Amino acid sequence: MTSFHNKDTDRLFQAILTLKSIEECDQFFDDICTIQEVLTIAQRLKTAELLKKGANYQEINRETGMSTTTISRVRRSLDYGSGGYDMVISRMEEKKE
């Protein structure tokens, strides 16, 4: 388990799993996060997708505005993390098909 795993984070994840549409996600995340927090998370996911497609740091920086330090952190998560990015990206690609 991750270092932030506790009853409160379990409760948060349970709440997220109850959301049934983009609109519901928009409502929930609008209330629970700042706009910048949501945009940062979305930017990290996009960065992971671009890295998996073979984009280099400069291309990702141009497209997302993300710093090379954060791009590197996402790269480390892809290479040595718990597989969350890979799982979500794979499932999103399956839904496209």
N, C-alpha and C positions, 0 to 999 in steps of 0.2 A: 504494500500500500504506500501511497504517497505521504510526504511529510505533513501535508495539511489535512489528512484524513481524520475526521472526528464526527461526532453526532450532528454537529451543525452543518458540516459540508455534506454529509449524507442527506440531510433534510433539504439542503439547497438542490442537490442533484435529483432528489425525488420530485421536487417542485418542477424542475426543468423538464423531467420526463412526463409530466402531466400536460405539457403544452401540445396543442394539436394542430397549430397552423402558424404560418409566418406572422399573421396578425396578432395571435396570442403571444408569440415570442416578442414581437415589437412592444406590445403593452407591458409585458413583464419586465423586459430588460430596460425599457424606458423608466420604469419605476425603481428598479433595483440598482442600476448602474448609471454612471454619468455617460454622456454622449461620447466623451473621449475614451472611456473604458471599453465601450462596445466597439468603437472604431478601431482601437488598438488590437482587440482580440480578432476582429475581422481581418485586419491587416496581417496579423501573424498567420492566420489560416491561409490567406492568399499567398503569403511568402512561402509557406510550406508547399503549397501546390506548385508554385513556380520552380522551387528547388527540385521537386520531384520530376518536373518536366525538363530539367537540365539548364535552367536559366542561371546566369552568373550573378554575382553580387551587384555589379553595376547596373545590369538590366533590371534587377529587382528593385534597387534603389530608385531608378528612374520611374518605374511603374507604380511603386507603392509609397515612395518617400521614406521608407524605413531605413534606419541607420545600419551600417555594416555590422556594428556590434550586435544589434538585435537580430539581423539576418543570421549572423554566426550562432547566436543562441538557438534560433529555430533549427538551424542545421544540426547542432549538437543534439537537440531533442529528436530530430529525425533519425540520427545515427545511433544514439545511445539512450534515448528516452524509453518510455513505457509502451510505445506503439500507438498512442492516441491519435496522432496526426494521420498515420498510415491507415488506421481503422476507419476514421471518419472520411478521409479522402477517397478511399476505396469504396465505401458505401455510397458516397455521393455520386461517384462515377457509375456505379451499378444502377442507381436510380435514373441516370440519364439515358441508359440503354433501353 
